[in-house]
Amino acid sequence: MTSGLWEHWVLPGIWITIQLTVYSALLAAVVAFGVGMARTHRLWIVRFVAGFYTEVFRGTSALILMFWIFFVLPQLAGWSLVPMWAAVLALSLSYGAYGSEVVRGALNAVAPAQREAGIALSFTPWQRMRLILLPQAVPEMIPPFSNLLVELMKGTALVSLLGIGDVSFAANLVRLATTESAEIYLLTLVIYFVIAFLLTRVMRAVERKAKAGVGQRPAPGIGIMSKLNIRQTTDMSQVPASAGGGGA
């Protein structure tokens, strides 16, 4: 692959994929927290509406939703979105529905005694949510959110069907220009893997910070250096004390 194809197609495609991931993840997080907290509301009508949204968008294809927003919505509403924002909206609505279940589950996992303590202190429902429930639930949300973020990043490949020049779209153009299918798609796999690896590292750092903020000990890492450190600590603990040292 020539440097011109790399500079004019692949690199811009990587940047568009990153933009799509960031914008969709931010909007999906807003949707997830809003709907997830509504799923635990004391009013049944609020829980019903939030649950209806979750079931509809969780059971709807993100690709069909993307086509519907981009092609059908302009005919019904009289206004349209550019392909980039139509794709962001579709991805965020779909993955926000998955994320809302993560939020709901984490909030319900908080010990009931914590809620009762907030009631005993005469906290309002919002104060109980902000000061008691969310600080304890957020650290438990981060690992599943990390998986959803990686899935969202891989889901951005769907936007190429709208003509958006992401990594998949650029790879197909390069393949057509060079007829080198194996090399191009191998490079595409590597690009997606590198982005996913970086995202997981960032989320691991966020998880450690969130757990430290509530006094929890972060889970041990799974990297090579962490395993080496664990093995070194184990070996040192098995070294017998020197027979000639420390005698009284």
N, C-alpha and C positions, 0 to 999 in steps of 0.2 A: 504494500500500500504506500503510495507516494505521500510526501509531506504535505502537499497541497490538499489532498483529500482529508488528511488528519486535521489540518488547521481549519478548513472551511466547513467540514461536516461533522466529524466526530467530536471535536472539542466543544463546539456550540451545542451539540446534542447532549453531552455530559452536563453542561451548565443548565440546559432546559430541564433535564431530568432532576437535577438538584433543586431547581426552583419549584418544580411541580411537587416534589416531595415535601419541601419546607412549607409552602403555602397550604397544601392539602392537610398536612399534619397539624398545623396551627388551627385551621378552621375545624378539623375533625376533633381536636382536643376541646374546643369550645362546645361543640355539639355533644361530645361524650359526657362532659361534666354537667352540662345543662340538663340533658335527658336523663343521665344516670342519677342525679340528685332528685329529679322529678319522680323517678321510679320509687323513691323512698319517701315521698311526700305523704302527709297525713290525710289529704283529701283524695278520695278514690277517683274522682274525675281527672285529676292531674296524673295519677298513676296510670289510668286507662289510656289517656292521650299519649303519654310517653311510651307506654308499652306498645301501643298501636304503631307509633313511628318506628320503634325498634324492630318489630316483626316485619313491617313492610319493607324497610330499606335493608334489613339483614337478609331478607329472602328475595331481593331483587338483584339482577345482574348489574354490576357496575357499568359494563359496556353498553347494555340496553339503556340504562339510565343516562349515560353520557350522550348517546344518540338522541334520546328523548329531549333532553335539555337543549341540545344544540339545534335539532331539526324541527321538533314538534312544538316546543314552547314558544318560538317566535310566531308561529301561526295562531296560537291560542291567545297569547298575551300581547302581541303586537310589538314586542321588543326582543332583541337577541343579545347574546353574549359572544365575545370573541372566543375562538376555540380554546385558548389557554384557560380562560376563566370558567368556561363550560366544563372542561375536564376537571379543574380544581373543585368546582361545586359538586360534581358527580362523585368524585373520589371521597371528598370530605363527608358527604351525606352517607355514603355506604360504610366507610370505615368508622365514622362517628357512631353509627348504630352498633357496631361490634364493641367499640370502646365504651359505650354507655353500659353495657352489661358488665364490663370490668369494673367501672365505677360503682355500679349498684352492688355487685358482689363484695367489693372491698368495704363499702360503707356498712353493709349488713354484717360483715365479719367483725366489726368493732364490738367489744364486749358490751352487753346491755347495761352493765353497771356504770359504764362511762356516760351513757345517755341519762341514766337516773341521777348521776352526780350533777350533770348540767341542769336538770330540772330542779334538783334540790337547791342549786345556787341561783335559781330564778333566771336562768339564761333564756333568751328568746330562741326560737328554732334556728334562726340564722346564726346566732352566737354559738349555739351548740354545734352547728355544722362547721363554722369557721374556726372555732377555738379548740374543739374536742375531737370531732369525727374526722374531718379532713386531714389534720396533721398526723393522725394514726393510720388513716387509710391510704394516703398517697404513697408511702414507701412500698405498700403491697401492690399498688397498681403498676409500678414502673416495669417490673419484668414482663407482664403480659403486654403492656404498652410498647415495650421494645420489640416484641414479636410482631405486633400490629404495624409498627413503623417500618420494619423490614418488608412486610407483606405489601404495605402501601407503596414503598419505593419500587418493588417489582411490578405492582399493579399499574404504575405509570406507563408501562409499555403499551397499554391499551390506547393511549392518546395518539399513537402513530396512525390509527385508523381515521382520526380527524384531520390528518395532514400536519400535525405538530411535529416539529423536527427534533424529537428526543433521541436518545441513544439507539433505540430500535429502528426508528425511521432513518436515521443516518446510516446505520449498519446496512439496511436494505438498499439504500442509494449507492453506498460504496460497493456492495456485492454486485449490483447491476452494472456499475462502471468498470469493475475489475474482474468479474466472474470468479472471484476467489471466495467461495462460500465458507469453507472450513476455517480459513484463517480469520475471516471477518467475524464469524459467529463465535469463535474461540475468544477473540479479543473482547467481544461484547459480554460474554460470560465473565471474563476477568474484571471488566469495568463494573458490572453489577455486584460482583463479589466484593470488590474493594470498597464501593460505596456502602454496602451492607455492613462490612466489617467496621468501618469508621462510625457508622450509626450505632452499632452495638457498643463500641467503646465509649461513645459519648453517653449513652444511656446507662452504662455501668457506672460512670463517674457521677451522673445525676442520682442514681440509686444510692451510692455510698454517701453522698452529701445529704440526701433526704433521711436516710436511716441514722446518720450521725446527729441530725437535727432533733430527733426524738429519742436519742440515747440508745439506739439499737446498734449492735455490732454488725458491720457489713459481712455478707457471706464471703468466704474465701474465693479468690480468683481461680480461673480455670486455665490461665495461660501457662506457657512453658516456665517462665520465671517463678510463678507461684508454686508450681509443682516442685521445682528445684529447691525453693526455700523450704517447703514442707518436708522434703526428703532430708535436707541438711539439718533441720531442726530435730527430726526423728533420729538421725544418726548421732547427733550430739547428745541426745538424751539417753542413748544406749551405751555411751562410753563409760566404763567403770571408773570409779574414783581411784586416784593414784594411791598405791599402798603406802608410799612413804610420806605423803603430804597430809597435813591437817591433823596429825596425831596429837593427843593431849599429853 
